Amino acid sequence: MNIQPYGIPQGHWPPLMTPWWFHLTKPVCRKALRKQKILKIESQGLENLESVVAAKHGIMLTPNHSFHWDSYCLIAAAEKLRLPFYIMTAWQVFAMSSWFERHSMQRCGCFSVDREGTDMHAMKTAVDVLQNRPHPLVIFPEGDVYHTNDRITPFRDGAAAMALMAARKSSRPVSIVPVAIKRWYSEDPTPSLIRTVEILERRLFWRPQEQLPLTDRIIHVAQGLLSLKELEHMRTTHAGTLSERIERLTSHILLACESRYAIAKKSTLIPERVKEVRRTVIAAREESGESASQEQHRQWASDMDNMFLVTQLYSYPGNYLLENPSIERIAETLDKLEEDALEASYPTVHGQREVIVRFAPPIELPMGKDKRLSPADLTDEMEQRVQSMLDDLNASRSGKNR
């Protein structure tokens, strides 16, 4: 995962949707996709999006978020509609971009959101888009890029809550279109993957384990890196499966921080618990101002680093690679290890890839004060639909390869 700043945003970046600017940037998007060797993008079920566009609904698209550049793939898949999208974007992306990049993103419909706070600017913008604007709104409910393209990371319920809020006071229907984005290699990336795992082994001061199968080498590296983090935080290594060890270390770090700040455990979802710790630390820093001691600043910085580590650990389902060591899962695991252990901004492009973007039938939301559908129930339905499409795409692909 990429390291990002956390704190009070410098400001809010609103959307400055300019359709002609959006269309002008398409060659830039195509060039970026070619650089990533994403050479084929197929859209499926586009008629499901077309139907709600034609009916002038407020539209929210909720794709999975498993690799970098998936938003470019989504836009390319819907190019036939010649329709720009509003995209809710973490404020850190704006903060780390140049003035021109920020301005261009805003003109293409992007607007900032503070995921650690209650961002009323972002919420009002999202509701306004759904109630009044002619263009769809894209929200990635997973929040972060987890590099697990076969398996949805639990959706957060913010997207569902905003959609229901908009629908209750909207003069037009509001619909959610779940979207599955699935990527495959169209050429064998194995030689490049082997080079990457060798770099990781050398980073651990190991000789390349050439006698082992590639999957075993990756698991070996993961165990080595996890052992180092166990020693750092728990003063000893632990036995058990990768899943058990990841869960144990995650719990140890989270509970220590929650105890330090007297945070009541309100959610079982790791990202929500991380969010609450971050919010508490940010609030403590702001309230203390210049009166805080160096020791307090060191503790806050340490706890924020620890929350980043917890998020990294959360992105590794311990059984993801072992249950199905496909070339895609091997590559995804190495992509994460490159970012986390080698601090790469983006992982190596290992070979040519193709993408399918599938649009599900729309979920039309109840209007008015109908409260029969809760944000939690709607979030579950969105998540299940996206996971079902990913499973179906994988099954279809497997059938073709037999």
Secondary structure, 3 states (H helix, E strand, C coil): CCCCCCCCCCCCCCCCCCHHHHHHCHHHHHHHHHHCCEEEEEEECHHHHHHHHHCCCEEEEEECCCCCCHHHHHHHHCHHHCCCCEEEEEHHHHHCCCHHHHHHHHHCCEEEECCCCCCHHHHHHHHHHHHHCCCCEECCCCCCCCCCCCCCCCCCCHHHHHHHHHHHCCCCCEEEEEEEEEEEECCCCHHHHHHHHHHHHHHCCCCCCCCCCHHHHHHHHHHHHHHHHHHHHHCCCCCCCHHHHHHHHHHHHHHHHHHHCCCCCCCCCHHHHHHHHHHHHHHHHHHHHHHCCHHHHHHHHHHHHHHHHHHHHHCCCCCHHHHCCCHHHHHHHHHHHHHHHCCCCCCCCCCCEEEEEEECCCEECCCCCCCCCCHHHHHHHHHHHHHHHHHHHHHHHHHHHC
